[in-house]
Every structure is written in C-alpha cells, then in structure tokens.
Amino acid sequence: MTPVRYVGGREDLRGKTALARPAVTRGSKGLTPLHLMLLLHYHTTPEPWPQATAPAVRVYTEHLLRLELIQRDPKEIRHESYDITQRGIAFVESLCTAPLPVERWVIPNQEERTV
C-alpha cells in the first residue's frame, strides 16, 4: 500500500500540522481508504455520512467532488447530501469486479518461474 502524507493545514496545539487536504505520494492514484468508504456510502444510500461535518471528512468529500466521483444532491438544501456520479458508479463497479490478489513465489535473478 502506498503511504499517504498530509500537507498544508493549520497548526494544532502541539505545533504539528493538522489535516488540510490529502496529498498522496508518487505512484498512488490519490484515493485512500476513507475516500473509498465515502464513495461506497454514497453508492449505497442517499443519507448523509454520519460524521459529515468532521473536518477530515469534509476535506475528503471535497476531493471526491473535484474528481467528479460524487456531486451535491440538487434536491437537498443541506450541504452534506451527495449523489454518486456515473463516473463514481463506474469506478465502484470496477472495484467490485477486480480480481483478488494472489500470492506467487519466484526465484530471484532467474527466469521467472513459479514454484
């Protein structure tokens, strides 16, 4: 799994930087498990995320909006209501049909052959 680091934000009481926006390291597609949890939530229910007002959730939700995986629900006045987009549905469906990883043993520095 690609490590995630957080950049920007305001300083907390201990002088460390608080979450502001997800910044992923090279090689990552830019989504974290929290992104996936939010996306799956909006794929399965029109209800707001239970902790929708939490600062980290707001940041990740805005990221999903920028990626056009979710959109604000035009029927709702509340800012916590979102609908999954067709792009988001396609992404979730691709996750659901992805094959599970398998373990494979190889002999290093030789022709690739499985044991």
C-alpha positions in Angstrom: 0.0 0.0 0.0 1.3 3.4 -0.9 1.9 5.6 2.1 -0.2 8.8 2.4 1.2 12.1 3.7 -0.8 15.2 4.6 0.3 18.7 3.7 -1.0 22.2 4.4 -3.4 22.9 7.1 -3.4 24.8 10.4 -1.2 24.2 13.3 -2.7 22.3 16.2 -1.8 22.9 19.9 1.3 20.7 19.7 2.7 22.6 16.8 2.1 19.8 14.3 0.3 20.4 11.1 -3.4 19.4 11.1 -5.1 17.8 8.2 -5.9 20.1 5.3 -6.0 18.1 2.1 -4.9 14.7 1.1 -1.6 14.6 -0.6 -0.5 11.3 -1.9 3.0 10.1 -2.6 4.2 9.2 -6.1 2.7 6.1 -7.6 -0.6 6.4 -5.8 -3.9 7.1 -7.6 -4.8 9.6 -5.0 -7.5 7.7 -3.1 -7.3 6.5 0.5 -9.5 4.0 2.4 -11.6 7.0 3.7 -12.2 8.1 0.1 -13.4 4.6 -0.7 -15.6 4.4 2.4 -17.3 7.7 1.5 -17.7 6.7 -2.1 -19.2 3.3 -1.2 -21.5 5.0 1.3 -22.9 7.4 -1.4 -23.2 4.4 -3.8 -25.5 2.6 -1.4 -27.5 5.3 0.3 -28.7 8.8 -0.2 -28.3 9.5 3.5 -25.6 11.9 4.7 -22.3 10.4 6.0 -22.8 10.1 9.8 -19.7 12.3 10.6 -20.2 14.6 7.5 -19.2 17.7 9.5 -15.9 16.3 10.7 -13.0 18.4 9.2 -11.2 15.4 7.6 -14.5 14.1 6.1 -15.2 17.5 4.6 -11.7 17.6 3.0 -12.0 14.1 1.5 -15.6 14.8 0.3 -14.3 17.9 -1.5 -11.6 15.8 -3.1 -14.3 13.3 -4.4 -16.2 16.3 -5.7 -13.2 17.6 -7.6 -12.6 14.1 -9.0 -16.3 14.2 -10.2 -17.0 10.9 -8.4 -19.8 12.4 -6.3 -22.0 15.6 -6.8 -24.1 17.7 -4.5 -27.7 16.5 -4.3 -29.6 19.2 -6.2 -32.8 18.3 -4.3 -31.3 18.9 -0.9 -30.5 22.2 0.8 -28.1 20.6 3.3 -24.5 20.6 2.1 -24.0 17.1 3.5 -26.2 15.4 0.8 -24.4 13.9 -2.2 -25.2 11.6 -5.1 -22.7 9.3 -6.7 -22.0 10.3 -10.4 -21.9 8.0 -13.4 -18.1 8.2 -13.1 -18.3 7.2 -9.5 -20.6 4.3 -10.3 -18.2 3.1 -13.0 -15.3 3.2 -10.5 -17.2 1.3 -7.8 -18.2 -1.3 -10.4 -14.6 -1.7 -11.5 -13.6 -2.2 -7.8 -16.3 -4.9 -7.4 -15.1 -6.8 -10.5 -11.3 -6.5 -9.8 -9.7 -9.9 -9.2 -8.4 -10.6 -5.7 -4.6 -10.6 -5.3 -2.8 -14.0 -5.4 0.5 -14.9 -3.8 3.2 -16.2 -6.1 6.7 -17.5 -5.3 9.5 -16.7 -7.7 13.2 -17.5 -7.8 15.1 -14.1 -7.9 17.7 -13.5 -10.7 16.5 -16.4 -12.8 14.0 -16.8 -15.5 10.7 -16.0 -13.9 9.2 -19.4 -12.9 6.7 -20.1 -10.3 7.2 -22.6 -7.6 
